[in-house]
Amino acid sequence: MSDKRDYYEVLGVERSASAEDVRKAYKREALKHHPDRNPGDASAEANFKIVNEAYQVLSDDEKRRIYDQFGHAGLEGGGFGGDASDVFSHMQDLFAEMFAGGGFGGGRRRGRQQRGADLRVQVTLTLREAAFGVKREVTVHAPVRCDDCGGTGAKAGTKPESCTQCRGTGQVSNARGFVMFTTPCQRCGGQGVVIKQPCKTCSGHGAVEKARNVIVAFPAGIDSGQRLRVPGQGMPGPGSAPAGDLYVEIDVQEDARFERDGVDLVTRVHVSFVDAAMGAEVLVPSLGEPGDGLNVHHATVPMNIPPGTQSGAVFTIKGQGIPRLDGRGRGSLVAVVQIDVPQRLSERAKAILQELDAELRSDVAVSARAASGK
């Protein structure tokens, strides 16, 4: 019995998976284990090879039928295992989907028209920007279609030529006994075309890396861990195919004045002993309003605290928190009272406090006797 892993398990698909499901799974697993992403990792290289081996079988109807019926034993001795050249030919097909392979306007195996790959960037916002929303220019570094060759990869005035070995199909077939084997064309790398005079600007790739700015509108109420999708701002598609999407991942900076709890903001309010004992109107730090000017970092809202307020007391100011993403109002501003006790006292202040302490103790005693009815 073969000790090889089940090919469906390798790609993480069910045995009933469609050809498209198999292709998507292969793309995911191949990128995950690709040696360029895992330099020096022998296990990743081994996994990369078995992933490609599994794809060679499950992407071919005849091989898959034999495998489903007889397992690995049915493929042994028939040249189904594939070699290193087959592995990297499959990877060229994978990268053709992401970078349009031999040129953005060049031929693609089987003539598929698939949109460009998606891109991801991370953007950091201040708490206020996340709360009230902001438009920001986001710089994206990614390959774009080469202007000099129009994305073909061929020198200006020339064009890619149809591969004579595979006749432009990107595949070659060989009969072994009664079974026909189809593999990517080695001459053109499965692209169906060859470039005899590469474009000097892009070295025949059809793309060059450039930085471009994309204006992104961040909605009010967005939070860390969320992401925005900007349609059509990803990698350009091959030929006339549409571009992929840009995904913007959000990171919101911490603000020393607040702790965010969903749509609520929690802040500490420093209150003197006298104000806490007698009651007072205090100013609570706030985010302010969307149209506030330069002094927004000093924005406050008034709040009344009753006499006898204790340290740790919590007060809620509705409508002063984070706007809800659905536009249905704002959360609350939660103020936690912290009574400030002076660390140094003058002799006069000490005497006054001692006199006050005696007075307060007397008041407490009177209140206690009144409560007991004596």
C-alpha positions as CSV (number, residue, x, y, z in Angstrom):
1,M,0.0,0.0,0.0
2,S,1.3,3.5,-0.9
3,D,2.4,5.7,1.9
4,K,1.6,8.9,-0.1
5,R,-0.9,11.4,1.3
6,D,-4.3,11.5,-0.3
7,Y,-4.3,14.1,-3.0
8,Y,-7.7,15.5,-2.0
9,E,-6.4,15.9,1.5
10,V,-3.2,17.6,0.3
11,L,-5.3,20.3,-1.5
12,G,-7.9,20.4,1.2
13,V,-10.9,19.7,-1.0
14,E,-13.7,17.1,-1.1
15,R,-13.6,14.2,-3.5
16,S,-16.6,15.8,-5.2
17,A,-14.8,19.1,-5.7
18,S,-15.2,20.8,-9.1
19,A,-12.3,21.6,-11.4
20,E,-12.5,25.3,-10.3
21,D,-12.4,24.3,-6.6
22,V,-9.3,22.2,-7.3
23,R,-7.6,25.1,-9.1
24,K,-8.4,27.6,-6.3
25,A,-7.2,25.1,-3.6
26,Y,-4.0,24.6,-5.6
27,K,-3.4,28.3,-5.9
28,R,-3.8,28.7,-2.2
29,E,-1.6,25.8,-1.1
30,A,1.1,26.5,-3.7
31,L,1.5,30.1,-2.6
32,K,1.5,29.0,1.0
33,H,4.4,26.5,0.6
34,H,6.3,28.2,-2.3
35,P,10.1,28.1,-1.6
36,D,10.4,31.9,-2.2
37,R,8.1,32.5,0.7
38,N,9.8,29.9,2.9
39,P,13.6,30.2,2.2
40,G,15.6,27.4,3.7
41,D,12.5,25.4,4.8
42,A,12.9,21.9,3.6
43,S,9.4,20.8,4.8
44,A,7.8,23.7,2.8
45,E,9.7,22.7,-0.3
46,A,8.5,19.1,0.1
47,N,4.9,20.2,0.7
48,F,5.2,22.5,-2.4
49,K,6.2,19.5,-4.6
50,I,3.4,17.2,-3.3
51,V,0.9,20.1,-3.8
52,N,1.9,20.4,-7.4
53,E,1.9,16.6,-7.8
54,A,-1.7,16.5,-6.4
55,Y,-2.8,19.2,-8.8
56,Q,-1.3,17.5,-11.8
57,V,-3.4,14.5,-11.1
58,L,-6.7,16.1,-9.9
59,S,-6.7,18.8,-12.7
60,D,-6.5,16.2,-15.4
61,D,-9.8,14.4,-16.0
62,E,-8.2,11.1,-17.1
63,K,-5.6,11.0,-14.3
64,R,-8.3,11.9,-11.7
65,R,-10.6,9.1,-13.0
66,I,-7.8,6.6,-12.6
67,Y,-6.8,7.9,-9.2
68,D,-10.4,7.8,-7.9
69,Q,-10.7,4.2,-9.1
70,F,-7.3,2.8,-8.2
71,G,-5.6,5.3,-5.9
72,H,-1.9,5.9,-6.1
73,A,-1.3,2.4,-7.4
74,G,-3.2,3.2,-10.5
75,L,-0.8,6.0,-11.3
76,E,2.5,4.1,-10.6
77,G,4.5,3.0,-13.6
78,G,2.6,5.3,-16.0
79,G,4.7,8.4,-15.6
80,F,2.0,10.2,-13.6
81,G,4.3,11.4,-10.8
82,G,5.6,14.5,-12.5
83,D,9.0,16.0,-12.2
84,A,10.5,19.3,-11.2
85,S,9.9,20.9,-14.6
86,D,6.2,20.0,-14.3
87,V,6.1,21.6,-10.9
88,F,7.5,24.9,-12.0
89,S,5.4,24.9,-15.2
90,H,2.3,24.7,-12.9
91,M,3.7,27.6,-10.9
92,Q,4.2,29.7,-14.1
93,D,0.5,29.1,-14.7
94,L,-0.3,30.2,-11.2
95,F,1.8,33.4,-11.5
96,A,0.3,34.0,-14.9
97,E,-3.0,34.6,-13.1
98,M,-1.4,37.0,-10.7
99,F,1.1,38.9,-12.9
100,A,-0.1,37.9,-16.4
101,G,2.9,35.7,-16.8
102,G,4.7,36.4,-20.1
103,G,3.0,39.8,-20.5
104,F,-0.3,41.5,-19.5
105,G,-1.4,41.4,-23.1
106,G,0.2,38.0,-24.0
107,G,-1.4,34.7,-24.5
108,R,-2.8,32.7,-21.6
109,R,-3.3,28.9,-21.5
110,R,-6.7,27.8,-22.6
111,G,-7.6,31.4,-23.4
112,R,-9.0,32.1,-19.9
113,Q,-9.9,35.7,-19.1
114,Q,-9.5,36.2,-15.4
115,R,-9.3,39.5,-13.5
116,G,-6.1,40.6,-11.9
117,A,-5.0,39.6,-8.4
118,D,-6.1,41.5,-5.3
119,L,-3.7,43.7,-3.3
120,R,-3.6,44.4,0.4
121,V,-2.3,47.4,2.3
122,Q,-2.5,48.4,5.9
123,V,-3.4,52.0,7.0
124,T,-3.1,53.5,10.4
125,L,-5.7,56.0,11.5
126,T,-6.0,58.2,14.6
127,L,-9.0,57.6,16.9
128,R,-10.7,60.8,15.7
129,E,-10.2,59.8,12.0
130,A,-11.7,56.4,12.6
131,A,-14.5,58.0,14.6
132,F,-15.6,60.6,12.1
133,G,-14.3,59.2,8.9
134,V,-11.6,60.6,6.6
135,K,-10.4,60.5,3.0
136,R,-6.8,59.5,2.7
137,E,-4.4,58.9,-0.2
138,V,-3.0,55.4,0.2
139,T,0.2,54.6,-1.6
140,V,0.2,51.2,-3.3
141,H,3.4,49.6,-4.6
142,A,2.6,47.0,-7.2
143,P,3.4,45.8,-10.7
144,V,1.6,47.8,-13.4
145,R,1.4,47.3,-17.2
146,C,4.6,48.3,-18.9
147,D,3.8,51.4,-21.1
148,D,6.7,50.8,-23.4
149,C,5.5,47.4,-24.6
150,G,1.8,47.7,-23.8
151,G,2.1,44.8,-21.4
152,T,3.1,42.3,-24.1
153,G,6.7,41.9,-22.8
154,A,8.0,42.3,-26.4
155,K,10.2,45.1,-27.7
156,A,8.3,48.0,-29.2
157,G,7.5,47.3,-32.8
158,T,7.5,43.5,-32.2
159,K,5.0,41.1,-30.6
160,P,5.0,37.7,-29.0
161,E,5.0,34.9,-31.5
162,S,2.9,31.8,-31.2
163,C,4.9,28.9,-29.8
164,T,5.7,26.4,-32.6
165,Q,6.1,23.5,-30.2
166,C,2.6,23.6,-28.8
167,R,1.1,25.6,-31.6
168,G,-0.1,28.3,-29.2
169,T,-2.0,26.0,-26.9
170,G,0.5,26.1,-24.0
171,Q,0.3,22.3,-23.7
172,V,1.9,19.3,-25.3
173,S,0.4,15.8,-25.4
174,N,2.3,12.5,-25.5
175,A,0.9,9.0,-25.8
176,R,2.2,6.3,-23.5
177,G,0.6,3.1,-24.3
178,F,-3.1,3.7,-24.5
179,V,-3.0,6.7,-22.2
180,M,-2.5,10.3,-23.5
181,F,-0.6,12.6,-21.2
182,T,-0.9,16.4,-21.4
183,T,1.8,18.6,-19.8
184,P,2.7,22.3,-20.0
185,C,4.9,23.2,-22.9
186,Q,8.5,23.5,-21.8
187,R,9.5,25.9,-24.6
188,C,7.0,28.6,-23.8
189,G,6.4,27.8,-20.1
190,G,2.7,27.0,-20.9
191,Q,2.0,30.5,-22.1
192,G,1.4,29.6,-25.8
193,V,3.7,32.4,-27.0
194,V,7.5,33.1,-27.0
195,I,9.2,36.5,-26.9
196,K,12.2,36.7,-29.1
197,Q,13.0,40.3,-28.5
198,P,12.1,41.2,-24.9
199,C,11.2,44.7,-23.9
200,K,14.2,46.3,-22.1
201,T,12.1,48.3,-19.7
202,C,10.3,45.3,-18.2
203,S,12.8,42.6,-19.2
204,G,10.0,40.8,-21.0
205,H,7.7,40.5,-18.0
206,G,5.2,43.0,-19.3
207,A,5.0,44.8,-16.0
208,V,7.1,47.1,-13.9
209,E,6.7,48.0,-10.2
210,K,5.4,51.5,-9.6
211,A,4.0,53.5,-6.7
212,R,0.6,55.0,-7.2
213,N,-1.9,56.8,-4.9
214,V,-5.4,55.6,-4.4
215,I,-7.9,57.9,-2.6
216,V,-9.7,55.8,0.0
217,A,-12.8,57.0,1.9
218,F,-12.8,55.6,5.5
219,P,-16.3,55.6,6.9
220,A,-17.1,57.0,10.4
221,G,-17.0,54.4,13.1
222,I,-14.5,52.0,11.5
223,D,-12.3,50.0,13.9
224,S,-9.0,48.1,14.0
225,G,-9.2,44.7,12.4
226,Q,-11.8,45.7,9.8
227,R,-11.0,46.2,6.2
228,L,-12.3,48.1,3.2
229,R,-12.6,46.8,-0.4
230,V,-11.8,49.3,-3.1
231,P,-13.0,47.7,-6.4
232,G,-10.7,47.7,-9.4
233,Q,-7.6,49.1,-7.7
234,G,-5.7,45.8,-7.4
235,M,-3.4,44.2,-10.0
236,P,-4.3,44.9,-13.6
237,G,-5.9,42.0,-15.4
238,P,-4.3,40.3,-18.5
239,G,-5.3,41.8,-21.8
240,S,-8.7,43.3,-21.5
241,A,-9.6,41.5,-18.3
242,P,-10.7,43.7,-15.3
243,A,-8.3,44.6,-12.5
244,G,-8.4,43.0,-9.1
245,D,-9.5,44.7,-5.9
246,L,-7.5,46.6,-3.2
247,Y,-8.2,45.6,0.4
248,V,-7.3,48.2,3.0
249,E,-6.7,46.7,6.5
250,I,-7.4,49.2,9.3
251,D,-5.2,49.8,12.4
252,V,-6.4,52.5,14.8
253,Q,-3.8,54.3,17.0
254,E,-4.3,54.2,20.7
255,D,-5.3,57.6,22.3
256,A,-3.9,58.4,25.7
257,R,-7.2,60.0,26.7
258,F,-9.6,57.2,25.8
259,E,-10.2,53.5,25.8
260,R,-12.5,52.3,23.1
261,D,-15.2,49.8,23.9
262,G,-17.1,49.2,20.6
263,V,-19.0,52.5,20.1
264,D,-18.4,53.7,23.6
265,L,-15.4,55.7,24.9
266,V,-14.1,55.4,28.4
267,T,-12.1,58.3,30.0
268,R,-10.9,59.3,33.4
269,V,-11.9,62.6,35.0
270,H,-9.6,64.1,37.6
271,V,-11.6,65.8,40.4
272,S,-10.4,67.6,43.5
273,F,-11.4,66.5,46.9
274,V,-13.4,69.7,47.5
275,D,-15.4,69.3,44.2
276,A,-16.1,65.7,44.9
277,A,-17.3,66.5,48.4
278,M,-19.4,69.6,47.5
279,G,-20.4,68.8,43.9
280,A,-19.4,70.7,40.9
281,E,-19.5,71.1,37.1
282,V,-16.4,69.5,35.6
283,L,-15.0,69.2,32.1
284,V,-14.7,65.8,30.6
285,P,-12.3,65.1,27.7
286,S,-14.2,64.3,24.5
287,L,-13.6,63.7,20.7
288,G,-15.5,66.9,19.9
289,E,-17.5,67.1,16.7
290,P,-16.6,66.4,13.1
291,G,-16.3,70.1,12.2
292,D,-14.1,71.1,15.1
293,G,-10.9,73.0,14.3
294,L,-7.3,72.7,15.4
295,N,-7.9,72.6,19.1
296,V,-9.8,69.3,18.8
297,H,-7.3,67.5,21.1
298,H,-8.5,69.8,23.9
299,A,-12.2,69.2,23.3
300,T,-14.3,68.8,26.4
301,V,-17.9,68.5,27.4
302,P,-19.4,69.7,30.8
303,M,-20.7,67.3,33.3
304,N,-22.2,67.8,36.8
305,I,-21.1,65.6,39.6
306,P,-23.3,65.5,42.8
307,P,-22.0,66.2,46.3
308,G,-20.3,63.3,48.0
309,T,-19.0,61.7,44.7
310,Q,-16.6,58.9,45.4
311,S,-13.5,58.0,43.5
312,G,-14.3,55.3,40.9
313,A,-17.9,56.6,40.4
314,V,-19.0,56.2,36.8
315,F,-21.1,58.7,34.8
316,T,-22.4,58.2,31.3
317,I,-22.8,61.0,28.7
318,K,-24.9,59.7,25.8
319,G,-24.2,60.7,22.2
320,Q,-20.5,61.6,22.8
321,G,-19.0,58.2,21.8
322,I,-18.1,56.7,18.4
323,P,-20.5,57.0,15.5
324,R,-22.1,53.7,14.6
325,L,-21.1,52.4,11.2
326,D,-24.8,52.1,10.2
327,G,-25.3,55.8,10.8
328,R,-27.7,55.3,13.7
329,G,-26.2,57.8,16.2
330,R,-23.2,57.6,18.4
331,G,-22.2,55.6,21.4
332,S,-21.7,57.0,24.9
333,L,-18.8,58.7,26.7
334,V,-18.2,56.9,30.0
335,A,-16.5,59.1,32.6
336,V,-14.7,57.4,35.5
337,V,-14.1,59.8,38.4
338,Q,-10.6,59.9,40.0
339,I,-10.3,62.1,43.1
340,D,-6.9,63.7,43.2
341,V,-5.2,63.8,46.6
342,P,-2.4,66.4,47.1
343,Q,1.0,64.8,47.8
344,R,2.3,67.9,49.7
345,L,0.6,70.1,52.1
346,S,1.6,73.4,53.7
347,E,1.4,73.7,57.5
348,R,-1.7,76.0,57.2
349,A,-3.4,73.4,54.9
350,K,-2.7,70.6,57.4
351,A,-4.2,72.6,60.2
352,I,-7.3,73.4,58.1
353,L,-7.7,69.7,57.2
354,Q,-7.3,68.6,60.8
355,E,-10.0,71.1,61.8
356,L,-12.2,69.9,58.9
357,D,-11.6,66.3,59.9
358,A,-12.8,67.0,63.4
359,E,-15.8,68.7,62.1
360,L,-16.7,65.9,59.7
361,R,-16.3,63.3,62.4
362,S,-18.7,65.3,64.6
363,D,-21.2,65.4,61.7
364,V,-20.9,61.7,61.1
365,A,-21.5,61.0,64.8
366,V,-24.6,63.3,64.9
367,S,-26.0,61.6,61.8
368,A,-25.4,58.1,63.3
369,R,-27.3,59.0,66.5
370,A,-30.1,60.5,64.5
371,A,-30.4,57.3,62.5
372,S,-30.5,55.2,65.6
373,G,-33.2,57.4,67.3
374,K,-31.1,58.2,70.4
